[in-house]
Amino acid sequence: MSRRQFVETLGVLTAGTILSGNIASGANVASVVPDPSTFSWDPDAQMIHPGKTLKVQPVLMYVNQPYREKSSYKSWGHVNSEETAKEEENRINTELGQLKTMAEFAVDFLPLMTVTSPQEAKNIHEKDYDVVLLYAATGNAALFNACSARKPEKDAIIFVRHRNGPIYYWYESLGDRFFGASPKVDFPIGQKVTFLDPHYANPRWLTFTGTVQSNPDFEICRSQQDVALDGDWKKLKREARDSHWTMSFGDYKNEVEYISRKIGVQCVRIDEQA
């Protein structure tokens, strides 16, 4: 793997920028270039790499989101506890070791740093590195920015895991934060709302109503509401099937029940007595 391939593999197209700041001085180049009077061409010989060693500072950022009963307590993404973070640290160190053996240029991976706050992230930039390799697992924009390279002559490579391990929150959020927009809508407190949970595998609808209690701001890309449910919430745990629901202003459970009969769909209401 060449130096350029290393950078491209990690998802950036700025290899030239990274290389430009790491070419050794003329004296260092001269020390590795053979004397022309004694040089003989060997097409099988390894290429000479006159650049200095690339120093990479790997950083795992995440936030601890402990379980809170009957409450929305965590955002999207699977690295959100000390246990899952430790597993991810081991995975990262294994992958970096493999990557180092593949590299066809001099690269030094500094010890992995794990940070959970912007204050901890300040320690990153006290290190002597050329590029930050940021594993953006979970955390808000303030933490993300604090972990990125702070000086213009330094670079940052963002790694967001998707398939070969726990999915990262920033896998979905990176595009929304920096390349697009996801509006957040605050619902009026006390607003009556109706939920519809359609089951895609069979003709069955689950419907219930509730009242908006608050509009939390967890690290999720879309609007969020805490809703006090009408009826037996334990029945909801038993009856819920799919994760894609609709939420509408107003109380429409009777209309949903009426329509479901017309189209031959079973309607299950959690506000009815068992």
C-alpha positions as a printed Julia matrix, in Angstrom:
274×3 Matrix{Float64}:
   0.0    0.0     0.0
   1.44   3.36   -1.03
   1.2    6.54    0.99
  -1.4    7.85   -1.42
  -3.42   4.64   -1.21
  -3.34   4.89    2.57
  -5.03   8.26    2.5
  -7.54   7.24   -0.18
  -8.41   4.08    1.73
  -9.44   6.2     4.71
 -11.8    8.26    2.6
 -10.05  11.53    1.71
  -8.75  12.89   -1.54
  -6.11  15.22   -0.11
  -3.12  12.94   -0.32
  -1.13  15.59   -2.14
  -1.71  18.04    0.67
  -0.51  15.55    3.25
   2.52  14.66    1.21
   3.48  18.24    0.56
   4.1   18.91    4.24
   6.14  15.78    4.79
   8.86  15.77    2.11
  12.27  15.67    3.71
  14.89  18.33    3.2
  17.42  18.13    0.4
  20.05  16.86    2.78
  17.83  14.0     3.9
  16.98  13.13    0.29
  20.64  13.03   -0.61
  21.31  10.63    2.23
  19.01   7.97    0.76
  19.63   8.47   -2.97
  22.42   6.14   -4.19
  25.66   7.41   -5.71
  25.22   7.43   -9.54
  28.76   6.11  -10.01
  27.95   2.92   -8.12
  24.25   2.62   -8.94
  22.98  -0.35  -10.95
  19.39  -0.68  -12.11
  17.33  -3.36  -10.36
  13.66  -3.38  -11.48
  12.73  -5.65   -8.55
  14.22  -3.45   -5.87
  11.89  -1.62   -3.46
  11.21   2.01   -4.22
  13.09   4.64   -2.25
  10.85   6.79   -0.06
  12.67  10.04    0.75
   9.76  11.49    2.77
   9.86  11.62    6.54
   7.73   9.28    8.66
   4.06  10.19    8.68
   2.84  10.57   12.27
  -0.82   9.63   12.66
  -2.75  10.35   15.86
  -5.77   8.01   16.05
  -8.65   9.31   18.17
 -11.84   7.53   19.21
 -14.57   9.96   20.24
 -17.73   8.79   21.97
 -20.11   9.77   24.76
 -21.3    7.58   27.62
 -25.1    7.34   27.59
 -26.25   5.3    30.62
 -29.65   3.67   30.65
 -32.49   5.67   32.19
 -35.77   3.85   32.77
 -38.82   5.18   30.91
 -36.77   7.9    29.25
 -35.09   8.67   25.95
 -31.49   8.27   27.0
 -29.29   7.63   23.98
 -28.77   8.84   20.45
 -28.23   6.89   17.27
 -25.08   4.74   17.11
 -23.77   1.73   19.0
 -20.65   3.02   20.78
 -22.22   4.71   23.79
 -20.81   3.04   26.91
 -17.44   2.27   28.47
 -17.89  -1.39   27.56
 -18.65  -0.77   23.88
 -15.89   1.85   23.7
 -13.34  -0.64   25.05
 -14.39  -3.18   22.44
 -14.01  -0.53   19.75
 -10.56   0.45   21.03
  -9.39  -3.15   20.65
 -10.89  -3.32   17.16
  -9.19  -0.08   16.11
  -5.78  -1.12   17.46
  -6.01  -4.42   15.59
  -6.92  -2.67   12.35
  -4.14  -0.1    12.7
  -1.61  -2.87   13.24
  -2.76  -4.53   10.04
  -2.69  -1.23    8.17
   0.87  -0.52    9.29
   2.11  -3.82    7.84
   0.42  -3.01    4.52
   1.87   0.49    4.2
   4.69   0.91    1.67
   5.87   4.11    3.29
   7.11   5.11    6.72
   4.13   5.62    9.03
   3.94   5.81   12.81
   0.58   5.32   14.51
   0.71   7.07   17.86
  -1.14   5.47   20.81
  -4.91   5.62   20.41
  -6.57   8.39   22.41
 -10.19   8.07   23.56
 -12.05  11.28   24.36
 -15.56  11.96   25.62
 -15.55  15.76   25.97
 -14.09  18.88   24.31
 -11.92  19.36   27.41
 -10.33  15.95   26.95
  -9.91  16.67   23.23
  -7.48  19.5    24.05
  -4.89  16.85   24.95
  -4.9   15.62   21.35
  -3.36  18.8    20.03
  -0.49  18.71   22.5
   0.87  15.72   20.57
   3.35  15.93   17.7
   1.34  14.58   14.78
   0.91  15.2    11.06
  -2.69  14.01   10.78
  -5.54  13.16   13.14
  -7.35   9.93   12.28
 -10.71  10.54   13.94
 -13.0    7.59   14.66
 -16.23   9.58   15.06
 -18.45   7.11   16.92
 -20.84   9.25   18.97
 -20.87  12.81   20.31
 -22.09  16.24   19.28
 -20.64  18.79   16.87
 -18.68  20.53   19.63
 -16.82  17.31   20.42
 -16.32  16.56   16.72
 -14.78  19.97   16.06
 -12.6   19.8    19.17
 -11.1   16.49   18.0
 -10.26  17.72   14.49
  -6.86  19.15   13.59
  -6.6   22.75   14.83
  -3.73  24.08   12.71
  -3.92  24.69    8.95
  -0.74  22.73    8.32
  -2.25  19.67   10.0
  -4.8   17.33    8.46
  -7.73  15.26    9.69
  -9.11  12.01    8.29
 -12.62  11.08    9.43
 -13.46   7.38    9.77
 -17.12   6.4    10.23
 -17.8    2.71   10.68
 -20.77   1.11    8.98
 -20.44  -2.59    8.18
 -17.37  -4.11    9.81
 -18.32  -3.34   13.4
 -20.69  -1.2    15.47
 -22.32   1.49   13.36
 -21.24   5.06   14.14
 -23.62   7.92   14.79
 -21.55  10.15   12.5
 -21.96   7.68    9.63
 -25.41   9.2     9.15
 -24.88  12.61   10.74
 -21.74  13.71    8.9
 -23.59  14.53    5.69
 -26.43  16.25    7.53
 -24.08  18.39    9.62
 -21.75  19.54    6.89
 -23.37  18.88    3.51
 -27.11  19.19    4.05
 -29.85  20.05    6.5
 -32.29  18.13    8.67
 -34.88  20.42   10.23
 -35.83  20.03   13.86
 -39.45  20.88   14.65
 -40.58  21.63   18.21
 -44.16  20.54   18.91
 -46.32  22.63   21.28
 -46.29  21.25   24.82
 -49.66  19.65   25.53
 -50.37  18.94   21.86
 -52.5   15.82   21.28
 -50.93  13.54   18.67
 -51.88  10.25   17.01
 -49.44   7.47   16.15
 -49.84   4.85   13.45
 -47.55   1.82   13.34
 -48.24  -0.17   10.15
 -47.08  -3.77   10.0
 -45.54  -4.42    6.6
 -45.68  -8.22    6.69
 -49.44  -8.51    7.25
 -52.55  -6.27    7.19
 -52.31  -4.95   10.75
 -52.17  -1.4    12.1
 -51.34  -0.31   15.63
 -52.68   3.1    16.65
 -52.63   5.14   19.83
 -52.7    8.73   21.0
 -50.64  10.77   23.41
 -49.75  14.25   24.62
 -46.44  16.04   23.9
 -44.5   16.63   27.11
 -41.19  18.02   25.8
 -38.93  18.41   22.75
 -35.53  16.87   23.67
 -32.36  17.57   21.71
 -30.44  14.33   21.53
 -27.8   13.74   18.87
 -30.29  12.44   16.3
 -30.84  13.93   12.88
 -34.6   14.57   13.07
 -37.27  16.04   15.31
 -37.84  14.41   18.69
 -40.71  14.53   21.14
 -41.34  12.98   24.54
 -44.98  11.88   24.57
 -47.17  10.68   27.44
 -49.16   7.78   25.96
 -52.88   7.28   26.42
 -53.84   3.79   27.5
 -51.76   0.81   28.58
 -48.14   1.46   27.58
 -47.24  -2.12   28.54
 -49.59  -3.26   25.8
 -47.57  -1.13   23.39
 -44.45  -3.13   24.3
 -46.28  -6.34   23.38
 -48.0   -5.06   20.25
 -45.38  -2.88   18.51
 -43.94  -4.57   15.42
 -42.12  -2.15   13.11
 -39.95   0.87   13.83
 -41.23   3.28   11.17
 -44.24   5.09   12.6
 -46.19   8.18   11.67
 -47.16  10.91   14.15
 -49.89  13.45   13.37
 -51.31  16.51   15.11
 -54.68  15.79   16.72
 -56.7   12.79   17.84
 -57.44  10.61   14.8
 -57.61   7.11   16.26
 -61.32   6.8    15.45
 -60.69   7.83   11.84
 -57.82   5.32   11.58
 -60.07   2.58   12.92
 -62.8    3.51   10.43
 -60.44   3.51    7.44
 -58.84   0.22    8.48
 -62.23  -1.51    8.39
 -62.91  -0.12    4.9
 -59.65  -1.46    3.46
 -59.62  -4.75    5.35
 -56.82  -4.0     7.81
 -56.84  -5.11   11.44
 -56.62  -2.11   13.79
 -55.12  -2.58   17.26
 -55.62   0.25   19.79
 -53.66   0.26   23.02
 -56.18   2.57   24.71
 -58.82  -0.18   24.68
 -59.24  -2.38   27.71
 -57.87  -5.9    27.37
